[in-house]
Amino acid sequence: MVSYCANSGCGKPLHYLRDGRIYVFDASVGATRPELKRERRLEHYWLCGACAQTLILVQDAQGWIHVLPRPASISESVDDFTPARSERAS
């Protein structure tokens, strides 16, 4: 269960899902024993609203989860997003 922000420098407790961003990763990615039947196991992580503005979570090929700075191109496109208005034909 997700209880705190995934940013180890933050540690804000999770109270509401409306604040921040939830990430879901396949925890069975790093499985190295092909003779065993691989069960899919999902792990959930949360970045609080403040951390989600500047950070992202990524999973490497070995299955480790890393907190990385949000690329500028992603931050700018999210901040500049405005929903399109639908116009009715008269």
C-alpha distances in whole Angstrom, upper triangle without the diagonal:
4,6,9,12,12,16,16,19,18,15,15,12,10,12,14,13,17,17,16,15,12,12,12,13,15,14,17,19,21,22,25,26,28,30,26,25,22,19,17,13,11,8,7,9,10,14,15,18,21,19,19,23,24,21,19,17,19,18,21,23,22,18,18,16,18,18,22,24,25,28,31,31,28,28,31,31,28,30,33,31,33,33,36,38,40,44,45,49,52
4,6,8,9,12,13,16,14,11,11,9,7,10,11,10,14,13,12,12,9,10,11,13,15,14,18,20,21,23,26,28,30,31,28,27,24,21,18,15,12,9,6,6,7,10,11,15,17,15,15,19,20,17,16,14,17,17,20,23,22,18,17,14,16,16,19,21,21,25,27,28,25,24,28,28,25,26,30,28,30,30,34,36,38,42,44,47,50
4,7,9,12,12,15,12,9,9,6,5,8,10,11,14,13,13,13,11,13,14,16,19,18,21,23,24,26,29,31,33,35,31,30,27,24,22,18,16,12,10,9,8,10,11,14,16,15,16,19,20,18,18,16,19,20,23,25,24,21,19,16,18,17,20,22,22,26,28,29,26,25,29,29,26,27,30,29,31,32,35,37,39,43,45,49,51
4,6,8,9,11,9,5,5,4,5,9,11,12,14,12,11,12,11,13,15,16,19,18,22,23,24,26,30,32,34,36,33,32,29,26,24,20,17,14,11,8,7,8,8,12,13,12,13,16,17,15,15,14,17,18,21,25,23,20,18,15,15,14,17,19,19,23,25,27,24,23,26,27,24,25,28,28,30,31,34,37,39,43,45,49,51
4,5,7,9,6,5,5,6,7,11,12,11,13,11,9,10,10,11,14,15,19,18,22,22,23,26,29,32,34,36,33,32,29,27,24,21,17,14,11,8,5,5,6,9,10,8,10,13,13,11,12,11,15,16,19,23,22,19,17,13,13,11,14,15,16,20,22,23,20,19,23,24,21,21,25,25,27,28,32,34,37,41,43,47,49
4,6,9,8,7,9,10,10,14,15,14,16,14,11,10,10,10,12,13,16,15,19,19,20,23,26,28,30,33,30,30,26,24,22,18,16,12,10,6,6,6,8,12,12,9,10,13,13,10,10,8,11,13,16,19,18,15,13,9,9,8,11,13,14,18,21,22,19,19,23,23,21,22,26,25,28,29,33,35,38,41,44,47,50
4,5,5,7,9,11,12,16,17,16,18,15,12,12,12,12,15,16,19,18,22,22,22,25,28,31,33,35,33,33,29,28,25,22,19,15,13,10,9,7,8,11,10,7,9,12,11,8,9,9,12,14,17,20,20,17,14,11,9,7,9,11,13,16,19,21,19,18,21,23,20,21,25,25,28,30,33,36,39,42,45,48,51
4,5,6,9,12,14,17,19,19,20,17,15,15,16,15,18,18,21,19,23,23,22,25,28,31,33,36,33,33,30,28,26,23,20,17,15,12,11,10,11,15,13,11,13,16,14,12,13,12,15,16,18,21,20,18,15,12,11,9,12,14,16,19,22,24,22,21,25,26,24,25,28,29,32,33,37,40,42,46,49,52,55
4,6,9,12,15,18,20,20,21,18,16,17,17,18,20,21,24,23,26,26,26,29,31,34,37,39,37,37,33,32,30,26,24,20,18,15,13,11,12,14,12,10,13,15,13,12,14,14,17,19,21,24,23,21,18,15,13,10,12,13,16,19,21,24,22,20,24,26,24,24,28,29,31,33,37,40,43,46,49,52,55
4,6,9,12,15,16,17,18,14,13,14,16,17,19,21,24,23,27,27,27,30,33,35,38,40,38,37,34,32,29,26,23,20,17,14,11,9,9,11,9,8,11,13,12,12,14,14,17,20,22,26,25,22,19,16,14,12,14,14,16,20,21,24,22,20,23,25,22,22,26,27,29,31,35,37,40,44,46,50,53
4,6,9,12,15,15,17,14,13,14,15,16,18,20,23,22,25,26,26,29,32,34,37,39,36,36,32,30,28,24,22,18,15,12,10,9,9,12,11,10,13,15,15,14,15,15,18,20,22,26,25,22,19,16,15,13,16,17,18,22,24,26,24,22,26,27,24,25,28,29,31,32,36,38,41,45,47,51,53
4,7,9,11,13,14,11,11,13,14,16,19,21,24,23,27,28,28,31,34,36,39,41,38,37,34,31,29,25,22,19,16,13,10,9,7,10,10,10,12,14,15,14,16,16,20,22,25,28,27,24,21,18,18,15,18,18,19,23,24,26,24,22,25,26,23,23,27,27,29,30,34,36,39,42,45,48,51
4,6,9,11,13,11,11,13,13,16,18,20,23,23,26,27,28,30,34,36,38,40,37,36,32,30,27,24,21,17,14,12,10,10,8,11,13,13,14,17,18,17,18,17,21,22,26,29,28,24,22,19,19,17,20,21,21,25,27,29,26,24,27,28,25,25,29,28,30,31,35,36,39,42,45,48,51
4,6,7,10,8,9,11,11,14,16,18,21,21,25,26,28,30,33,35,37,39,36,34,31,28,25,22,19,16,12,10,8,9,8,10,12,13,13,16,18,17,17,17,20,21,25,28,27,24,22,19,19,17,20,21,21,25,26,28,24,23,26,26,23,23,27,26,28,28,32,34,36,39,42,45,48
4,7,9,8,11,13,13,16,18,21,24,24,28,29,31,33,36,38,40,41,38,37,33,30,28,24,21,18,15,14,11,12,10,12,14,15,15,18,20,20,20,20,23,25,28,31,31,27,26,22,23,21,23,24,24,27,28,30,26,25,28,28,24,24,28,27,28,28,32,33,35,38,41,44,46
4,5,6,9,11,11,15,17,20,23,24,28,29,31,33,36,38,39,41,38,36,33,30,27,24,21,18,15,14,11,12,10,11,14,15,14,17,20,19,19,19,22,24,28,31,31,27,26,23,23,21,23,23,22,26,27,28,24,23,25,25,21,22,25,24,24,24,28,29,31,35,37,40,43
4,5,7,8,8,12,14,17,20,22,25,26,28,30,34,36,37,39,36,34,30,28,24,22,18,16,12,11,9,10,9,10,13,14,13,15,18,17,17,17,20,22,25,28,28,25,24,20,21,19,21,22,20,23,25,25,21,20,23,22,19,20,23,21,22,22,25,27,29,33,35,38,41
4,6,8,10,13,16,20,23,24,28,29,31,33,37,39,40,42,39,37,33,31,27,25,21,19,15,14,11,11,9,9,12,14,12,14,17,17,17,18,21,23,27,30,31,27,26,22,23,20,22,22,20,23,23,24,20,19,21,20,17,17,20,18,19,19,23,24,26,30,32,35,38
4,7,9,13,16,20,23,24,28,28,30,33,36,38,40,42,39,37,34,31,28,25,21,19,15,13,10,9,6,5,9,10,9,11,14,14,15,16,20,22,26,29,29,26,25,21,20,18,19,19,17,21,21,22,19,17,19,19,16,16,19,18,19,20,24,26,28,31,34,37,40
4,7,10,14,17,20,21,25,25,27,30,33,36,37,39,37,35,31,29,26,23,19,17,13,11,7,5,4,4,7,8,6,8,11,11,11,12,16,19,22,25,26,23,21,17,17,14,16,15,14,17,18,19,16,14,17,17,14,14,18,17,19,20,24,26,28,32,34,38,41
4,7,10,13,17,18,22,22,24,27,30,33,33,36,34,32,28,26,22,20,16,14,10,8,6,5,7,7,10,9,6,9,12,10,9,10,13,16,19,22,23,20,19,15,15,13,14,14,13,16,18,18,14,14,17,16,13,15,18,17,19,19,23,25,28,31,34,37,40
4,7,10,14,15,19,19,21,24,27,29,30,33,30,28,25,22,19,16,12,10,7,6,4,7,9,10,13,12,9,13,15,12,10,10,12,14,18,20,21,17,17,13,14,13,15,16,15,18,20,20,17,17,20,19,16,18,21,20,22,22,25,28,30,33,36,39,42
4,7,10,12,15,15,18,20,24,26,27,30,27,25,22,20,16,14,10,8,6,5,6,8,11,13,15,13,11,14,15,12,9,7,9,10,14,17,17,14,13,10,12,11,13,15,14,17,20,20,16,17,20,19,17,19,22,21,23,23,26,29,31,35,37,40,43
4,7,9,12,13,15,17,21,23,24,26,24,22,18,16,12,10,6,6,5,6,9,12,15,17,19,17,14,18,19,15,12,10,10,10,14,15,16,12,13,11,13,14,16,18,17,20,22,22,19,20,23,22,20,23,25,24,26,26,28,31,33,36,38,41,45
4,6,9,9,12,14,17,19,20,23,21,19,15,14,10,8,6,5,7,8,11,14,17,19,21,18,16,20,20,16,13,10,9,7,10,12,12,9,10,8,11,13,15,18,18,20,23,23,20,21,25,24,22,25,27,26,28,28,31,34,35,39,41,44,47
4,6,6,9,11,14,16,17,19,17,15,12,10,7,6,5,6,9,11,15,17,21,23,25,22,20,23,23,20,16,13,11,9,11,11,11,8,10,10,14,16,18,21,21,23,26,26,23,25,28,27,25,28,31,29,32,31,34,36,38,41,43,46,49
4,6,7,9,12,14,16,18,16,14,11,10,7,5,5,6,9,11,15,18,21,24,26,23,21,25,24,21,17,14,12,9,11,11,10,6,9,9,13,16,19,22,22,24,28,28,25,27,30,29,28,31,33,32,34,34,37,40,41,45,47,50,53
4,6,6,9,11,12,14,12,11,7,7,6,6,8,9,13,15,19,22,25,28,29,26,25,28,28,24,20,17,15,11,12,11,9,7,11,12,16,19,21,25,25,27,30,30,28,30,33,32,30,33,36,34,37,37,39,42,43,47,49,51,55
4,6,9,11,12,15,14,13,10,10,9,9,10,11,14,16,19,21,25,27,29,25,24,27,26,22,19,15,13,9,9,7,7,5,9,11,14,18,19,23,23,24,28,28,25,28,31,30,29,32,34,33,36,36,38,41,42,46,48,50,54
4,6,9,11,14,13,14,10,12,11,11,12,13,16,17,21,23,27,29,30,27,26,29,27,23,20,17,14,10,9,7,5,5,8,11,14,18,20,24,24,26,29,29,27,29,33,32,31,34,36,36,39,39,41,44,45,49,51,54,57
4,6,8,11,9,10,7,10,10,11,13,15,18,20,24,26,29,32,33,30,29,32,31,27,24,20,18,14,13,10,8,9,12,15,18,22,24,27,28,29,33,33,31,33,36,35,34,37,40,38,41,41,43,46,47,51,53,56,59
4,6,9,9,11,10,12,14,15,17,18,22,23,27,29,33,35,36,33,32,35,33,30,27,23,20,16,15,12,9,11,14,17,20,24,26,29,30,31,35,35,33,35,38,38,37,40,42,41,44,44,46,49,50,54,56,58,62
4,6,6,9,8,12,14,15,18,20,24,26,29,32,35,38,39,36,35,38,37,33,30,26,23,20,18,15,13,14,17,21,24,27,29,33,34,35,38,38,36,39,42,41,40,43,45,44,47,47,49,52,52,56,58,60,64
4,5,7,8,11,14,16,19,21,25,27,31,33,37,39,41,37,36,39,38,34,31,27,24,21,19,16,15,16,19,22,25,29,31,34,35,35,39,39,37,39,42,41,40,44,45,44,47,46,48,51,52,55,57,59,63
4,7,9,12,15,18,21,23,27,29,33,36,39,42,43,40,39,42,41,37,34,30,28,24,23,20,18,19,22,25,29,32,34,38,38,39,43,42,40,43,46,44,43,47,49,47,50,49,51,54,54,58,59,62,65
4,6,9,12,14,18,20,24,27,31,33,37,40,41,38,37,40,39,36,32,29,26,23,22,19,18,18,21,24,27,30,33,36,37,38,42,41,39,41,44,43,42,45,47,46,48,47,49,52,53,56,58,60,63
4,6,10,12,16,19,22,25,29,32,35,38,40,37,35,39,38,35,31,28,25,22,22,19,18,18,21,23,27,30,32,36,36,37,41,40,37,40,43,41,40,43,45,43,46,45,47,49,50,53,55,57,60
4,6,9,12,15,19,22,25,28,32,34,36,33,32,35,35,31,27,24,22,18,18,16,15,14,18,20,23,26,29,32,32,33,37,36,34,36,39,38,36,40,42,40,42,41,43,46,47,50,52,54,58
4,6,10,13,16,20,23,26,30,32,34,32,30,33,33,30,26,23,21,18,19,17,16,14,18,19,23,26,28,31,31,33,36,36,33,35,38,36,35,38,40,38,40,39,42,44,45,48,50,52,56
4,7,10,13,17,20,23,26,29,31,28,27,30,30,27,23,20,18,15,17,16,15,13,16,17,20,23,25,28,28,30,33,32,29,31,34,33,31,34,37,35,37,36,38,41,41,45,46,49,52
4,7,10,13,17,20,23,26,28,26,24,28,28,24,21,18,17,14,16,16,15,12,14,14,18,20,23,26,26,28,32,31,28,30,33,32,30,33,35,33,36,35,37,40,41,45,46,49,52
4,7,10,13,17,20,22,25,22,20,24,24,21,18,15,14,12,15,15,15,11,13,12,16,18,20,23,23,25,28,28,25,26,30,28,26,29,32,30,32,31,34,37,38,41,43,46,49
4,7,10,14,17,20,22,19,18,22,22,18,16,12,12,11,14,15,15,11,11,10,13,15,18,21,21,24,27,27,24,25,28,27,25,28,30,29,31,31,34,37,38,42,44,47,50
4,7,10,13,16,18,16,15,18,19,16,14,11,12,12,15,17,17,13,13,11,13,14,17,19,19,22,25,25,22,22,26,25,22,25,28,26,28,28,31,34,35,39,41,44,48
4,7,10,13,15,12,12,15,16,13,11,8,11,11,15,18,17,14,12,9,11,11,14,16,16,19,22,23,19,20,23,23,20,22,26,25,27,27,31,33,35,39,41,44,48
4,6,9,11,10,9,13,14,11,10,9,12,14,17,20,20,17,15,12,12,11,14,15,15,18,21,22,18,18,21,21,18,20,23,22,25,25,29,31,33,37,39,43,46
4,7,8,6,5,9,10,8,8,8,12,15,18,21,21,18,16,13,12,9,11,12,12,16,18,19,16,15,18,19,16,17,21,20,23,24,28,30,33,36,39,42,45
4,6,5,6,9,10,10,11,12,16,18,22,25,25,22,20,16,15,12,14,14,14,18,19,20,17,16,19,19,16,17,20,20,22,24,27,30,32,36,38,42,45
4,6,5,7,9,10,11,13,17,20,24,27,28,25,23,19,18,14,15,14,13,17,17,19,16,13,16,17,14,13,17,17,19,21,24,27,29,33,36,39,42
4,6,6,7,9,11,14,18,21,24,27,28,25,23,19,17,14,14,13,12,16,16,18,16,13,16,17,14,14,17,18,20,22,26,29,32,35,38,41,44
4,5,6,6,8,10,14,17,20,24,24,22,19,16,13,10,10,9,10,13,15,17,14,12,16,17,14,15,18,19,22,24,27,30,33,36,39,43,45
4,6,5,6,9,13,16,19,23,24,21,19,15,13,10,10,9,8,12,13,15,11,10,13,14,11,12,16,16,19,20,24,27,30,33,36,39,42
4,6,8,12,15,19,21,25,26,24,22,18,16,12,12,9,8,11,11,13,10,7,10,12,9,9,13,14,17,19,23,25,28,32,35,38,41
4,7,11,14,17,19,23,24,22,20,17,14,10,9,6,5,8,9,12,10,8,11,13,11,11,15,16,20,22,25,28,31,35,38,41,44
4,7,10,14,16,20,21,19,16,13,10,7,6,4,5,8,10,13,10,9,13,14,13,14,17,18,21,23,27,30,33,36,39,42,45
4,7,10,13,17,18,16,14,10,8,6,5,6,5,9,12,13,10,10,14,14,13,15,18,18,21,23,26,29,32,35,38,41,44
4,7,10,14,15,12,10,7,6,5,6,9,9,12,15,16,13,14,18,18,16,18,21,21,24,25,28,32,34,37,40,43,47
4,7,10,11,9,8,6,5,7,7,10,10,12,16,16,14,16,19,19,18,20,23,23,26,27,30,33,35,39,41,44,48
4,7,8,6,5,5,6,9,10,14,14,16,19,20,17,19,23,22,21,24,27,26,29,30,32,36,38,41,44,46,50
4,5,5,6,7,8,11,12,15,16,17,21,21,19,21,24,24,24,27,29,29,32,33,35,39,40,44,47,49,53
4,5,8,10,11,15,15,19,19,20,24,24,22,25,27,27,27,30,32,31,34,35,37,41,42,46,48,50,54
4,6,9,11,15,16,20,21,22,26,26,25,27,30,30,29,32,34,34,37,37,40,43,45,48,51,53,57
4,7,10,13,15,19,20,21,25,25,23,25,28,28,27,30,32,31,35,35,37,41,42,46,48,51,55
4,6,10,12,16,18,20,23,24,22,24,27,27,26,28,31,31,34,35,38,41,43,46,49,52,55
4,7,10,13,15,17,20,21,19,20,24,24,23,25,28,28,31,32,34,38,40,43,46,49,52
4,6,10,12,14,18,19,17,18,22,22,21,23,26,26,30,31,34,37,39,43,46,49,52
4,7,9,12,15,17,15,15,19,20,19,20,23,24,27,29,32,35,38,41,44,47,50
4,6,9,12,14,13,13,16,18,17,18,21,22,26,27,30,34,36,40,43,46,49
4,6,9,12,10,10,13,15,15,16,18,20,23,26,29,32,35,38,41,44,47
4,6,8,7,7,10,11,11,12,15,16,20,22,25,28,31,34,38,40,43
4,5,6,6,9,10,11,13,14,16,20,22,24,28,31,34,37,40,43
4,5,5,6,8,10,10,12,14,18,20,23,26,29,32,36,38,41
4,6,5,6,9,10,11,12,16,18,20,24,27,29,33,35,38
4,6,5,6,9,10,11,14,17,19,23,25,28,32,34,37
4,6,5,6,9,10,14,16,19,22,26,28,32,35,38
4,6,5,6,8,12,15,17,21,24,26,30,33,36
4,6,5,6,10,12,14,18,21,24,27,30,33
4,6,5,9,11,14,17,20,23,27,30,33
4,6,9,12,15,18,21,24,27,30,33
4,6,10,12,15,19,21,25,27,30
4,7,9,12,16,18,22,25,28
4,6,9,13,15,19,22,24
4,6,9,13,16,19,22
4,6,9,13,16,19
4,6,10,13,15
4,7,10,13
4,7,9
4,6
4
